[in-house]
């Protein structure tokens, strides 16, 4: 256990002093739909479940993608006889995870990174092992786990070039944090190199867990019903969109509409609470719009269908042969394209995909996806694919084969953490 640099000591003092104001913060976030009103105590480290007896592994994923990626690990651990606690930090991730928890697993919201809250959380759950997904480097969490000698692993770890440059300016701080991690299992060699250069002492490359995540589920009856409603119409989906993209997507629809009679554009926003705003954007452009959150289905006159519900992307991926992945026409960094690839879609993305650089590079290289520079490029590509069924099917097949070929990270992750699991087993005896 190394001494803390001044930057981390200052951070701990500052977050401790801010504790009296967290109630206001949480209530305001709840008002905006960013917290569950009935579960605010969990964000203060107050448990709403009794700790299971025996050995317990704690798995943490920040949001939807990270949480879903660790579900196969959670399932493997429960099969080994461990209890599993999964934490996440967003309302959407909590709702999705609780639907897909394996037997023997629980979900709680992760506490805010305030020393007292983190200690309260750890006092109750007393994890024997902690696995944190991707790049969730909350200082107080890492320090408190380290002080209790809990083995800590960063799984599916990534460190983008942008994050690397930012952290390099805080080398003492990041070095002290990464030095407290027992094992970093990186998605790629580039991620591993950047993590090692920032101070992670033990780094391995196992691939991306998201390639092994099962395709998102969908109710077959709902799939059949919607497929019947839109039968015969050209359809494309803009998935996980962010602010600033929907205006461009509406413009694409208007540009393509005269050439594709009956065109249906489905927009599934990354944050479903934005559904009303997106419907206004489309309606204000003269397009007939329907909101799924209101219980509406697309009829023959619907131009834009806003899929502003949680947990139904699997449904819409199964309906749309062409999928644009959002967060990529604006400088957000892109969203995960693996799920539509698994479900047989041709994938389009914008230039901003630094959150998934390696994934998109592989898909682009193998012909499963195509990059476009702007809304005009998106319109041209959607139009080409909707009018060229042979090319669309070739792209979709390439996407599926690429995703399938990049699997195996779950097995490699389990092999890497086996020594820690064995130590837990021996300690339990």
C-alpha positions as CSV (number, residue, x, y, z in Angstrom):
1,X,0.0,0.0,0.0
2,X,1.8,3.1,-1.2
3,X,1.5,6.6,0.2
4,X,-1.0,9.0,-1.5
5,X,0.3,11.9,-3.6
6,X,-0.9,15.4,-2.7
7,X,-3.4,15.3,-5.6
8,X,-5.2,12.3,-4.2
9,X,-5.1,13.6,-0.6
10,X,-6.6,16.8,-1.8
11,X,-9.3,14.9,-3.7
12,X,-10.2,12.9,-0.7
13,X,-10.5,16.0,1.5
14,X,-12.6,17.8,-1.1
15,X,-15.0,14.9,-1.7
16,X,-15.4,14.6,2.1
17,X,-16.2,18.3,2.4
18,X,-18.8,18.0,-0.3
19,X,-20.7,15.2,1.4
20,X,-23.3,17.6,3.1
21,X,-24.4,18.8,-0.4
22,X,-24.9,15.3,-2.0
23,X,-28.5,15.2,-0.9
24,X,-29.3,18.3,-3.0
25,X,-27.4,16.8,-5.9
26,X,-29.1,13.4,-5.8
27,X,-32.6,15.0,-5.5
28,X,-31.9,17.3,-8.5
29,X,-30.7,14.3,-10.5
30,X,-33.8,12.3,-9.5
31,X,-36.0,15.2,-10.6
32,X,-34.4,15.0,-14.0
33,X,-34.8,11.2,-14.2
34,X,-31.1,10.5,-13.7
35,X,-31.6,8.7,-10.3
36,X,-34.2,6.3,-8.9
37,X,-36.1,8.3,-6.3
38,X,-36.7,5.2,-4.1
39,X,-33.0,4.1,-4.2
40,X,-31.1,7.3,-3.4
41,X,-29.8,5.6,-0.2
42,X,-27.8,3.2,-2.4
43,X,-25.9,6.2,-3.8
44,X,-24.9,7.0,-0.2
45,X,-23.7,3.4,0.4
46,X,-26.8,2.2,2.1
47,X,-27.6,-1.3,1.1
48,X,-31.1,-2.5,0.2
49,X,-30.2,-6.2,0.3
50,X,-28.8,-8.4,3.0
51,X,-25.3,-9.6,2.2
52,X,-25.4,-13.3,1.1
53,X,-23.3,-15.7,3.2
54,X,-20.1,-17.0,1.9
55,X,-17.7,-15.6,-0.7
56,X,-18.9,-12.6,-2.7
57,X,-17.5,-11.1,-5.9
58,X,-18.3,-7.4,-6.6
59,X,-18.5,-6.5,-10.3
60,X,-18.9,-2.9,-11.4
61,X,-19.8,-1.4,-14.7
62,X,-20.5,2.3,-15.1
63,X,-23.4,2.3,-17.6
64,X,-25.3,0.1,-19.9
65,X,-22.5,-1.2,-22.1
66,X,-20.0,-1.9,-19.3
67,X,-22.7,-3.6,-17.2
68,X,-23.9,-5.8,-19.9
69,X,-20.3,-6.8,-20.8
70,X,-19.6,-8.2,-17.4
71,X,-22.8,-10.3,-17.2
72,X,-21.2,-13.4,-18.7
73,X,-18.4,-13.1,-16.0
74,X,-21.1,-12.8,-13.3
75,X,-22.8,-15.9,-14.6
76,X,-19.5,-17.9,-14.7
77,X,-18.8,-16.8,-11.1
78,X,-22.2,-17.8,-9.8
79,X,-21.7,-21.2,-11.4
80,X,-18.5,-21.5,-9.4
81,X,-20.6,-21.1,-6.2
82,X,-19.9,-17.4,-5.5
83,X,-22.5,-14.8,-4.7
84,X,-22.2,-11.8,-7.1
85,X,-23.0,-8.1,-6.5
86,X,-23.2,-6.0,-9.7
87,X,-23.2,-2.2,-9.3
88,X,-23.8,0.5,-11.9
89,X,-24.4,4.2,-11.9
90,X,-27.3,4.9,-14.3
91,X,-31.0,4.3,-14.2
92,X,-31.0,2.7,-17.6
93,X,-28.3,0.2,-16.7
94,X,-30.0,-0.7,-13.5
95,X,-33.3,-1.5,-15.2
96,X,-31.6,-3.6,-17.9
97,X,-29.3,-5.5,-15.5
98,X,-32.1,-6.4,-13.1
99,X,-33.9,-8.1,-16.0
100,X,-30.9,-10.2,-17.0
101,X,-29.3,-11.0,-13.6
102,X,-28.1,-14.7,-13.4
103,X,-29.4,-16.7,-10.3
104,X,-27.2,-15.8,-7.3
105,X,-26.5,-12.2,-8.4
106,X,-27.8,-8.9,-7.0
107,X,-27.8,-5.3,-8.2
108,X,-27.2,-2.1,-6.3
109,X,-26.3,1.4,-7.4
110,X,-22.7,2.2,-6.9
111,X,-22.1,4.8,-4.1
112,X,-21.0,8.3,-5.0
113,X,-17.2,8.6,-4.7
114,X,-17.3,10.1,-1.2
115,X,-15.1,8.4,1.4
116,X,-17.8,7.8,4.0
117,X,-20.2,6.4,1.4
118,X,-17.6,4.1,-0.1
119,X,-16.7,2.8,3.4
120,X,-20.3,2.2,4.3
121,X,-20.8,0.2,1.1
122,X,-17.7,-1.9,1.7
123,X,-18.5,-2.4,5.4
124,X,-21.8,-4.0,4.4
125,X,-20.9,-6.0,1.4
126,X,-17.3,-7.1,2.4
127,X,-16.4,-8.3,-1.1
128,X,-13.7,-11.0,-1.4
129,X,-12.9,-9.9,-5.0
130,X,-13.6,-6.7,-7.0
131,X,-13.8,-6.5,-10.8
132,X,-14.2,-3.1,-12.3
133,X,-15.1,-2.7,-16.0
134,X,-13.2,-0.6,-18.6
135,X,-12.0,2.7,-17.1
136,X,-14.0,3.4,-13.9
137,X,-11.1,4.8,-11.9
138,X,-12.9,6.5,-9.0
139,X,-10.1,7.4,-6.6
140,X,-11.9,6.9,-3.2
141,X,-13.3,3.5,-4.4
142,X,-9.8,2.3,-5.4
143,X,-8.1,3.6,-2.3
144,X,-10.7,2.1,0.1
145,X,-10.6,-1.3,-1.7
146,X,-6.8,-1.3,-1.6
147,X,-6.7,-0.4,2.1
148,X,-8.9,-3.5,2.9
149,X,-6.6,-5.8,0.9
150,X,-9.4,-6.8,-1.5
151,X,-8.0,-8.1,-4.8
152,X,-8.9,-5.6,-7.4
153,X,-8.9,-6.2,-11.2
154,X,-9.7,-3.9,-14.1
155,X,-11.5,-6.1,-16.7
156,X,-12.3,-5.2,-20.3
157,X,-9.9,-2.3,-19.6
158,X,-9.5,0.4,-22.1
159,X,-7.5,3.7,-22.3
160,X,-8.2,5.8,-25.3
161,X,-5.4,8.0,-26.8
162,X,-7.4,11.0,-25.7
163,X,-7.7,9.8,-22.1
164,X,-4.0,8.8,-22.1
165,X,-3.0,12.3,-23.0
166,X,-5.2,13.8,-20.3
167,X,-4.0,11.4,-17.6
168,X,-0.4,11.9,-18.6
169,X,-0.7,15.4,-17.3
170,X,-1.6,13.9,-13.9
171,X,1.0,11.2,-13.9
172,X,1.4,11.0,-10.1
173,X,-2.3,10.7,-9.5
174,X,-3.0,8.0,-12.2
175,X,0.2,6.1,-11.3
176,X,-0.9,5.9,-7.6
177,X,-4.4,4.7,-8.7
178,X,-3.3,2.1,-11.3
179,X,-0.6,0.9,-8.9
180,X,-3.4,-0.3,-6.5
181,X,-4.9,-2.6,-9.2
182,X,-3.7,-6.2,-9.0
183,X,-4.4,-7.0,-12.6
184,X,-5.4,-5.1,-15.7
185,X,-7.0,-7.1,-18.5
186,X,-7.0,-4.9,-21.6
187,X,-9.2,-5.0,-24.7
188,X,-6.3,-4.5,-27.0
189,X,-2.5,-4.2,-27.2
190,X,-2.8,-0.5,-27.6
191,X,-4.9,-0.2,-24.5
192,X,-2.5,-2.4,-22.6
193,X,0.5,-0.3,-23.7
194,X,-1.1,3.0,-22.6
195,X,-2.2,1.5,-19.2
196,X,1.3,0.2,-18.6
197,X,2.9,3.5,-19.5
198,X,0.6,5.2,-17.0
199,X,1.7,2.9,-14.2
200,X,-0.4,-0.3,-14.2
201,X,2.1,-2.9,-12.9
202,X,0.5,-6.1,-14.3
203,X,-1.3,-5.8,-17.7
204,X,-2.5,-8.5,-20.0
205,X,-4.5,-8.5,-23.3
206,X,-7.6,-10.7,-23.4
207,X,-9.9,-9.0,-26.0
208,X,-13.2,-7.2,-25.7
209,X,-15.9,-8.8,-23.5
210,X,-18.6,-7.2,-25.5
211,X,-17.9,-9.5,-28.4
212,X,-19.1,-12.4,-26.1
213,X,-22.2,-10.7,-24.7
214,X,-25.3,-12.4,-25.9
215,X,-27.5,-10.5,-28.5
216,X,-30.1,-8.3,-26.8
217,X,-33.3,-10.2,-26.3
218,X,-36.7,-9.4,-27.9
219,X,-40.2,-10.7,-27.3
220,X,-41.0,-12.8,-30.5
221,X,-44.6,-11.7,-30.4
222,X,-43.6,-8.0,-30.4
223,X,-41.1,-8.7,-33.2
224,X,-43.8,-10.4,-35.3
225,X,-46.4,-7.7,-34.6
226,X,-44.1,-4.8,-35.6
227,X,-42.8,-6.7,-38.6
228,X,-46.3,-7.1,-39.8
229,X,-47.1,-3.4,-39.3
230,X,-44.1,-2.2,-41.4
231,X,-44.0,-5.0,-43.9
232,X,-43.1,-3.9,-47.4
233,X,-41.7,-0.5,-46.3
234,X,-38.0,0.5,-46.5
235,X,-36.8,0.8,-42.9
236,X,-33.6,2.0,-41.3
237,X,-32.7,2.6,-37.6
238,X,-30.7,5.3,-36.0
239,X,-29.6,3.7,-32.7
240,X,-28.3,5.2,-29.5
241,X,-28.4,8.8,-30.9
242,X,-27.2,11.8,-29.0
243,X,-28.2,15.5,-29.0
244,X,-27.3,17.2,-32.3
245,X,-27.7,14.0,-34.3
246,X,-31.5,13.8,-34.6
247,X,-31.8,17.0,-36.6
248,X,-29.3,15.4,-39.1
249,X,-31.3,12.1,-39.1
250,X,-34.5,14.0,-39.9
251,X,-32.8,15.7,-42.7
252,X,-31.6,12.4,-44.1
253,X,-35.2,11.1,-44.0
254,X,-36.4,14.2,-45.9
255,X,-33.7,13.8,-48.5
256,X,-34.5,10.1,-49.1
257,X,-38.3,10.2,-48.8
258,X,-38.9,11.2,-52.4
259,X,-36.8,8.2,-53.7
260,X,-38.2,5.6,-51.2
261,X,-42.0,5.8,-50.9
262,X,-43.2,4.7,-47.5
263,X,-39.7,5.2,-45.9
264,X,-39.8,4.6,-42.1
265,X,-37.0,6.0,-40.0
266,X,-36.7,4.6,-36.4
267,X,-34.8,6.7,-33.9
268,X,-33.8,5.0,-30.6
269,X,-32.1,7.7,-28.5
270,X,-29.3,6.8,-26.1
271,X,-31.3,8.5,-23.4
272,X,-35.0,7.6,-23.7
273,X,-36.1,10.6,-21.7
274,X,-35.3,12.8,-24.7
275,X,-38.1,11.1,-26.7
276,X,-40.5,14.1,-26.5
277,X,-37.8,16.5,-27.8
278,X,-36.9,14.3,-30.7
279,X,-40.6,13.9,-31.7
280,X,-40.9,17.7,-31.7
281,X,-37.8,18.0,-34.0
282,X,-39.3,15.5,-36.5
283,X,-42.9,17.0,-36.3
284,X,-41.6,20.5,-36.7
285,X,-40.0,19.4,-39.9
286,X,-43.4,18.3,-41.3
287,X,-42.9,14.5,-40.6
288,X,-45.6,12.4,-39.0
289,X,-44.1,11.0,-35.8
290,X,-45.1,8.4,-33.2
291,X,-43.7,7.8,-29.8
292,X,-43.4,4.3,-28.5
293,X,-43.4,5.4,-24.9
294,X,-47.0,6.5,-25.4
295,X,-48.0,3.0,-26.6
296,X,-48.2,4.0,-30.2
297,X,-47.3,1.7,-33.1
298,X,-46.1,2.9,-36.5
299,X,-49.0,3.1,-39.0
300,X,-48.8,3.4,-42.8
301,X,-48.4,7.2,-42.5
302,X,-45.7,7.3,-39.8
303,X,-42.5,8.8,-41.1
304,X,-40.4,8.8,-37.9
305,X,-41.0,6.3,-35.1
306,X,-39.2,7.3,-31.8
307,X,-38.3,4.2,-29.8
308,X,-38.0,6.0,-26.5
309,X,-38.2,2.9,-24.3
310,X,-35.7,1.0,-22.2
311,X,-34.5,-2.5,-23.1
312,X,-36.0,-2.8,-26.6
313,X,-33.0,-2.2,-28.9
314,X,-33.0,-5.9,-29.6
315,X,-36.4,-5.6,-31.0
316,X,-35.5,-2.8,-33.4
317,X,-32.2,-4.4,-34.4
318,X,-34.2,-7.4,-35.6
319,X,-36.5,-5.2,-37.7
320,X,-34.1,-2.8,-39.4
321,X,-31.6,-4.1,-42.0
322,X,-29.6,-0.9,-41.9
323,X,-28.4,0.6,-38.6
324,X,-26.7,3.9,-38.0
325,X,-24.8,3.9,-34.7
326,X,-25.2,7.2,-32.9
327,X,-22.8,9.2,-30.9
328,X,-20.6,9.3,-34.0
329,X,-21.8,12.3,-36.0
330,X,-21.1,14.4,-32.9
331,X,-17.9,14.2,-30.9
332,X,-19.2,11.8,-28.3
333,X,-17.0,8.8,-29.3
334,X,-19.6,6.4,-30.8
335,X,-21.7,3.6,-29.4
336,X,-21.2,-0.1,-29.3
337,X,-21.9,-1.7,-32.8
338,X,-21.5,-5.3,-31.7
339,X,-25.2,-6.0,-30.9
340,X,-26.5,-5.0,-34.4
341,X,-23.6,-6.9,-35.9
342,X,-24.8,-10.0,-34.1
343,X,-28.3,-9.5,-35.3
344,X,-27.6,-9.2,-39.0
345,X,-27.6,-5.5,-39.7
346,X,-25.4,-3.5,-42.1
347,X,-23.8,-0.8,-39.9
348,X,-23.1,2.8,-40.6
349,X,-21.2,5.2,-38.4
350,X,-19.8,8.7,-38.3
351,X,-16.2,9.9,-37.9
352,X,-16.2,10.1,-34.0
353,X,-15.8,6.5,-32.8
354,X,-12.8,6.8,-30.4
355,X,-14.6,4.9,-27.7
356,X,-14.7,1.8,-29.9
357,X,-11.7,2.4,-32.2
358,X,-10.6,-1.2,-32.6
359,X,-14.1,-2.6,-33.0
360,X,-15.1,-0.2,-35.8
361,X,-11.7,-0.6,-37.4
362,X,-12.3,-4.4,-37.6
363,X,-15.8,-4.0,-38.9
364,X,-14.7,-1.4,-41.5
365,X,-11.8,-3.5,-42.6
366,X,-14.0,-6.6,-43.1
367,X,-16.8,-4.7,-44.8
368,X,-19.3,-5.1,-42.0
369,X,-19.6,-1.3,-41.5
370,X,-18.9,1.9,-43.4
371,X,-17.9,5.3,-42.1
372,X,-19.6,8.5,-43.3
373,X,-18.3,12.0,-42.7
374,X,-21.6,13.8,-42.3
375,X,-25.4,13.8,-42.8
376,X,-25.0,14.0,-46.6
377,X,-22.7,10.9,-46.5
378,X,-25.2,9.2,-44.2
379,X,-28.1,9.9,-46.7
380,X,-26.0,8.6,-49.6
381,X,-25.1,5.4,-47.8
382,X,-28.5,4.6,-46.4
383,X,-30.0,5.2,-49.9
384,X,-27.4,2.9,-51.5
385,X,-28.0,0.1,-49.1
386,X,-31.8,0.3,-49.2
387,X,-31.6,0.1,-53.0
388,X,-29.0,-2.6,-53.2
389,X,-30.2,-5.7,-51.4
390,X,-27.2,-7.8,-52.4
391,X,-24.7,-5.3,-51.0
392,X,-26.8,-4.9,-47.8
393,X,-26.7,-8.7,-47.2
394,X,-23.0,-8.9,-47.9
395,X,-22.3,-6.2,-45.3
396,X,-24.6,-7.8,-42.7
397,X,-22.9,-11.2,-43.2
398,X,-19.5,-9.6,-42.8
399,X,-20.6,-7.8,-39.6
400,X,-21.8,-11.0,-38.1
401,X,-18.7,-13.0,-39.0
402,X,-16.4,-10.3,-37.8
403,X,-18.1,-10.1,-34.4
404,X,-18.2,-13.9,-34.1
405,X,-14.5,-14.2,-34.9
406,X,-13.4,-11.7,-32.3
407,X,-15.0,-13.6,-29.4
408,X,-13.3,-15.5,-26.6
409,X,-12.6,-12.7,-24.1
410,X,-14.8,-14.3,-21.4
411,X,-12.8,-17.5,-21.4
412,X,-9.5,-15.6,-21.4
413,X,-10.6,-13.4,-18.6
414,X,-11.7,-16.3,-16.4
415,X,-8.3,-18.0,-17.0
416,X,-6.5,-14.8,-16.0
417,X,-8.4,-14.4,-12.7
418,X,-8.3,-18.1,-11.9
419,X,-5.4,-17.7,-9.4
420,X,-7.4,-15.2,-7.4
421,X,-10.4,-17.5,-7.4
422,X,-8.3,-20.4,-6.2
423,X,-6.9,-18.2,-3.4
424,X,-10.4,-17.3,-2.4
425,X,-11.3,-21.0,-2.4
426,X,-8.3,-22.0,-0.2
427,X,-8.9,-19.1,2.2
428,X,-12.6,-20.1,2.5
429,X,-11.5,-23.6,3.5
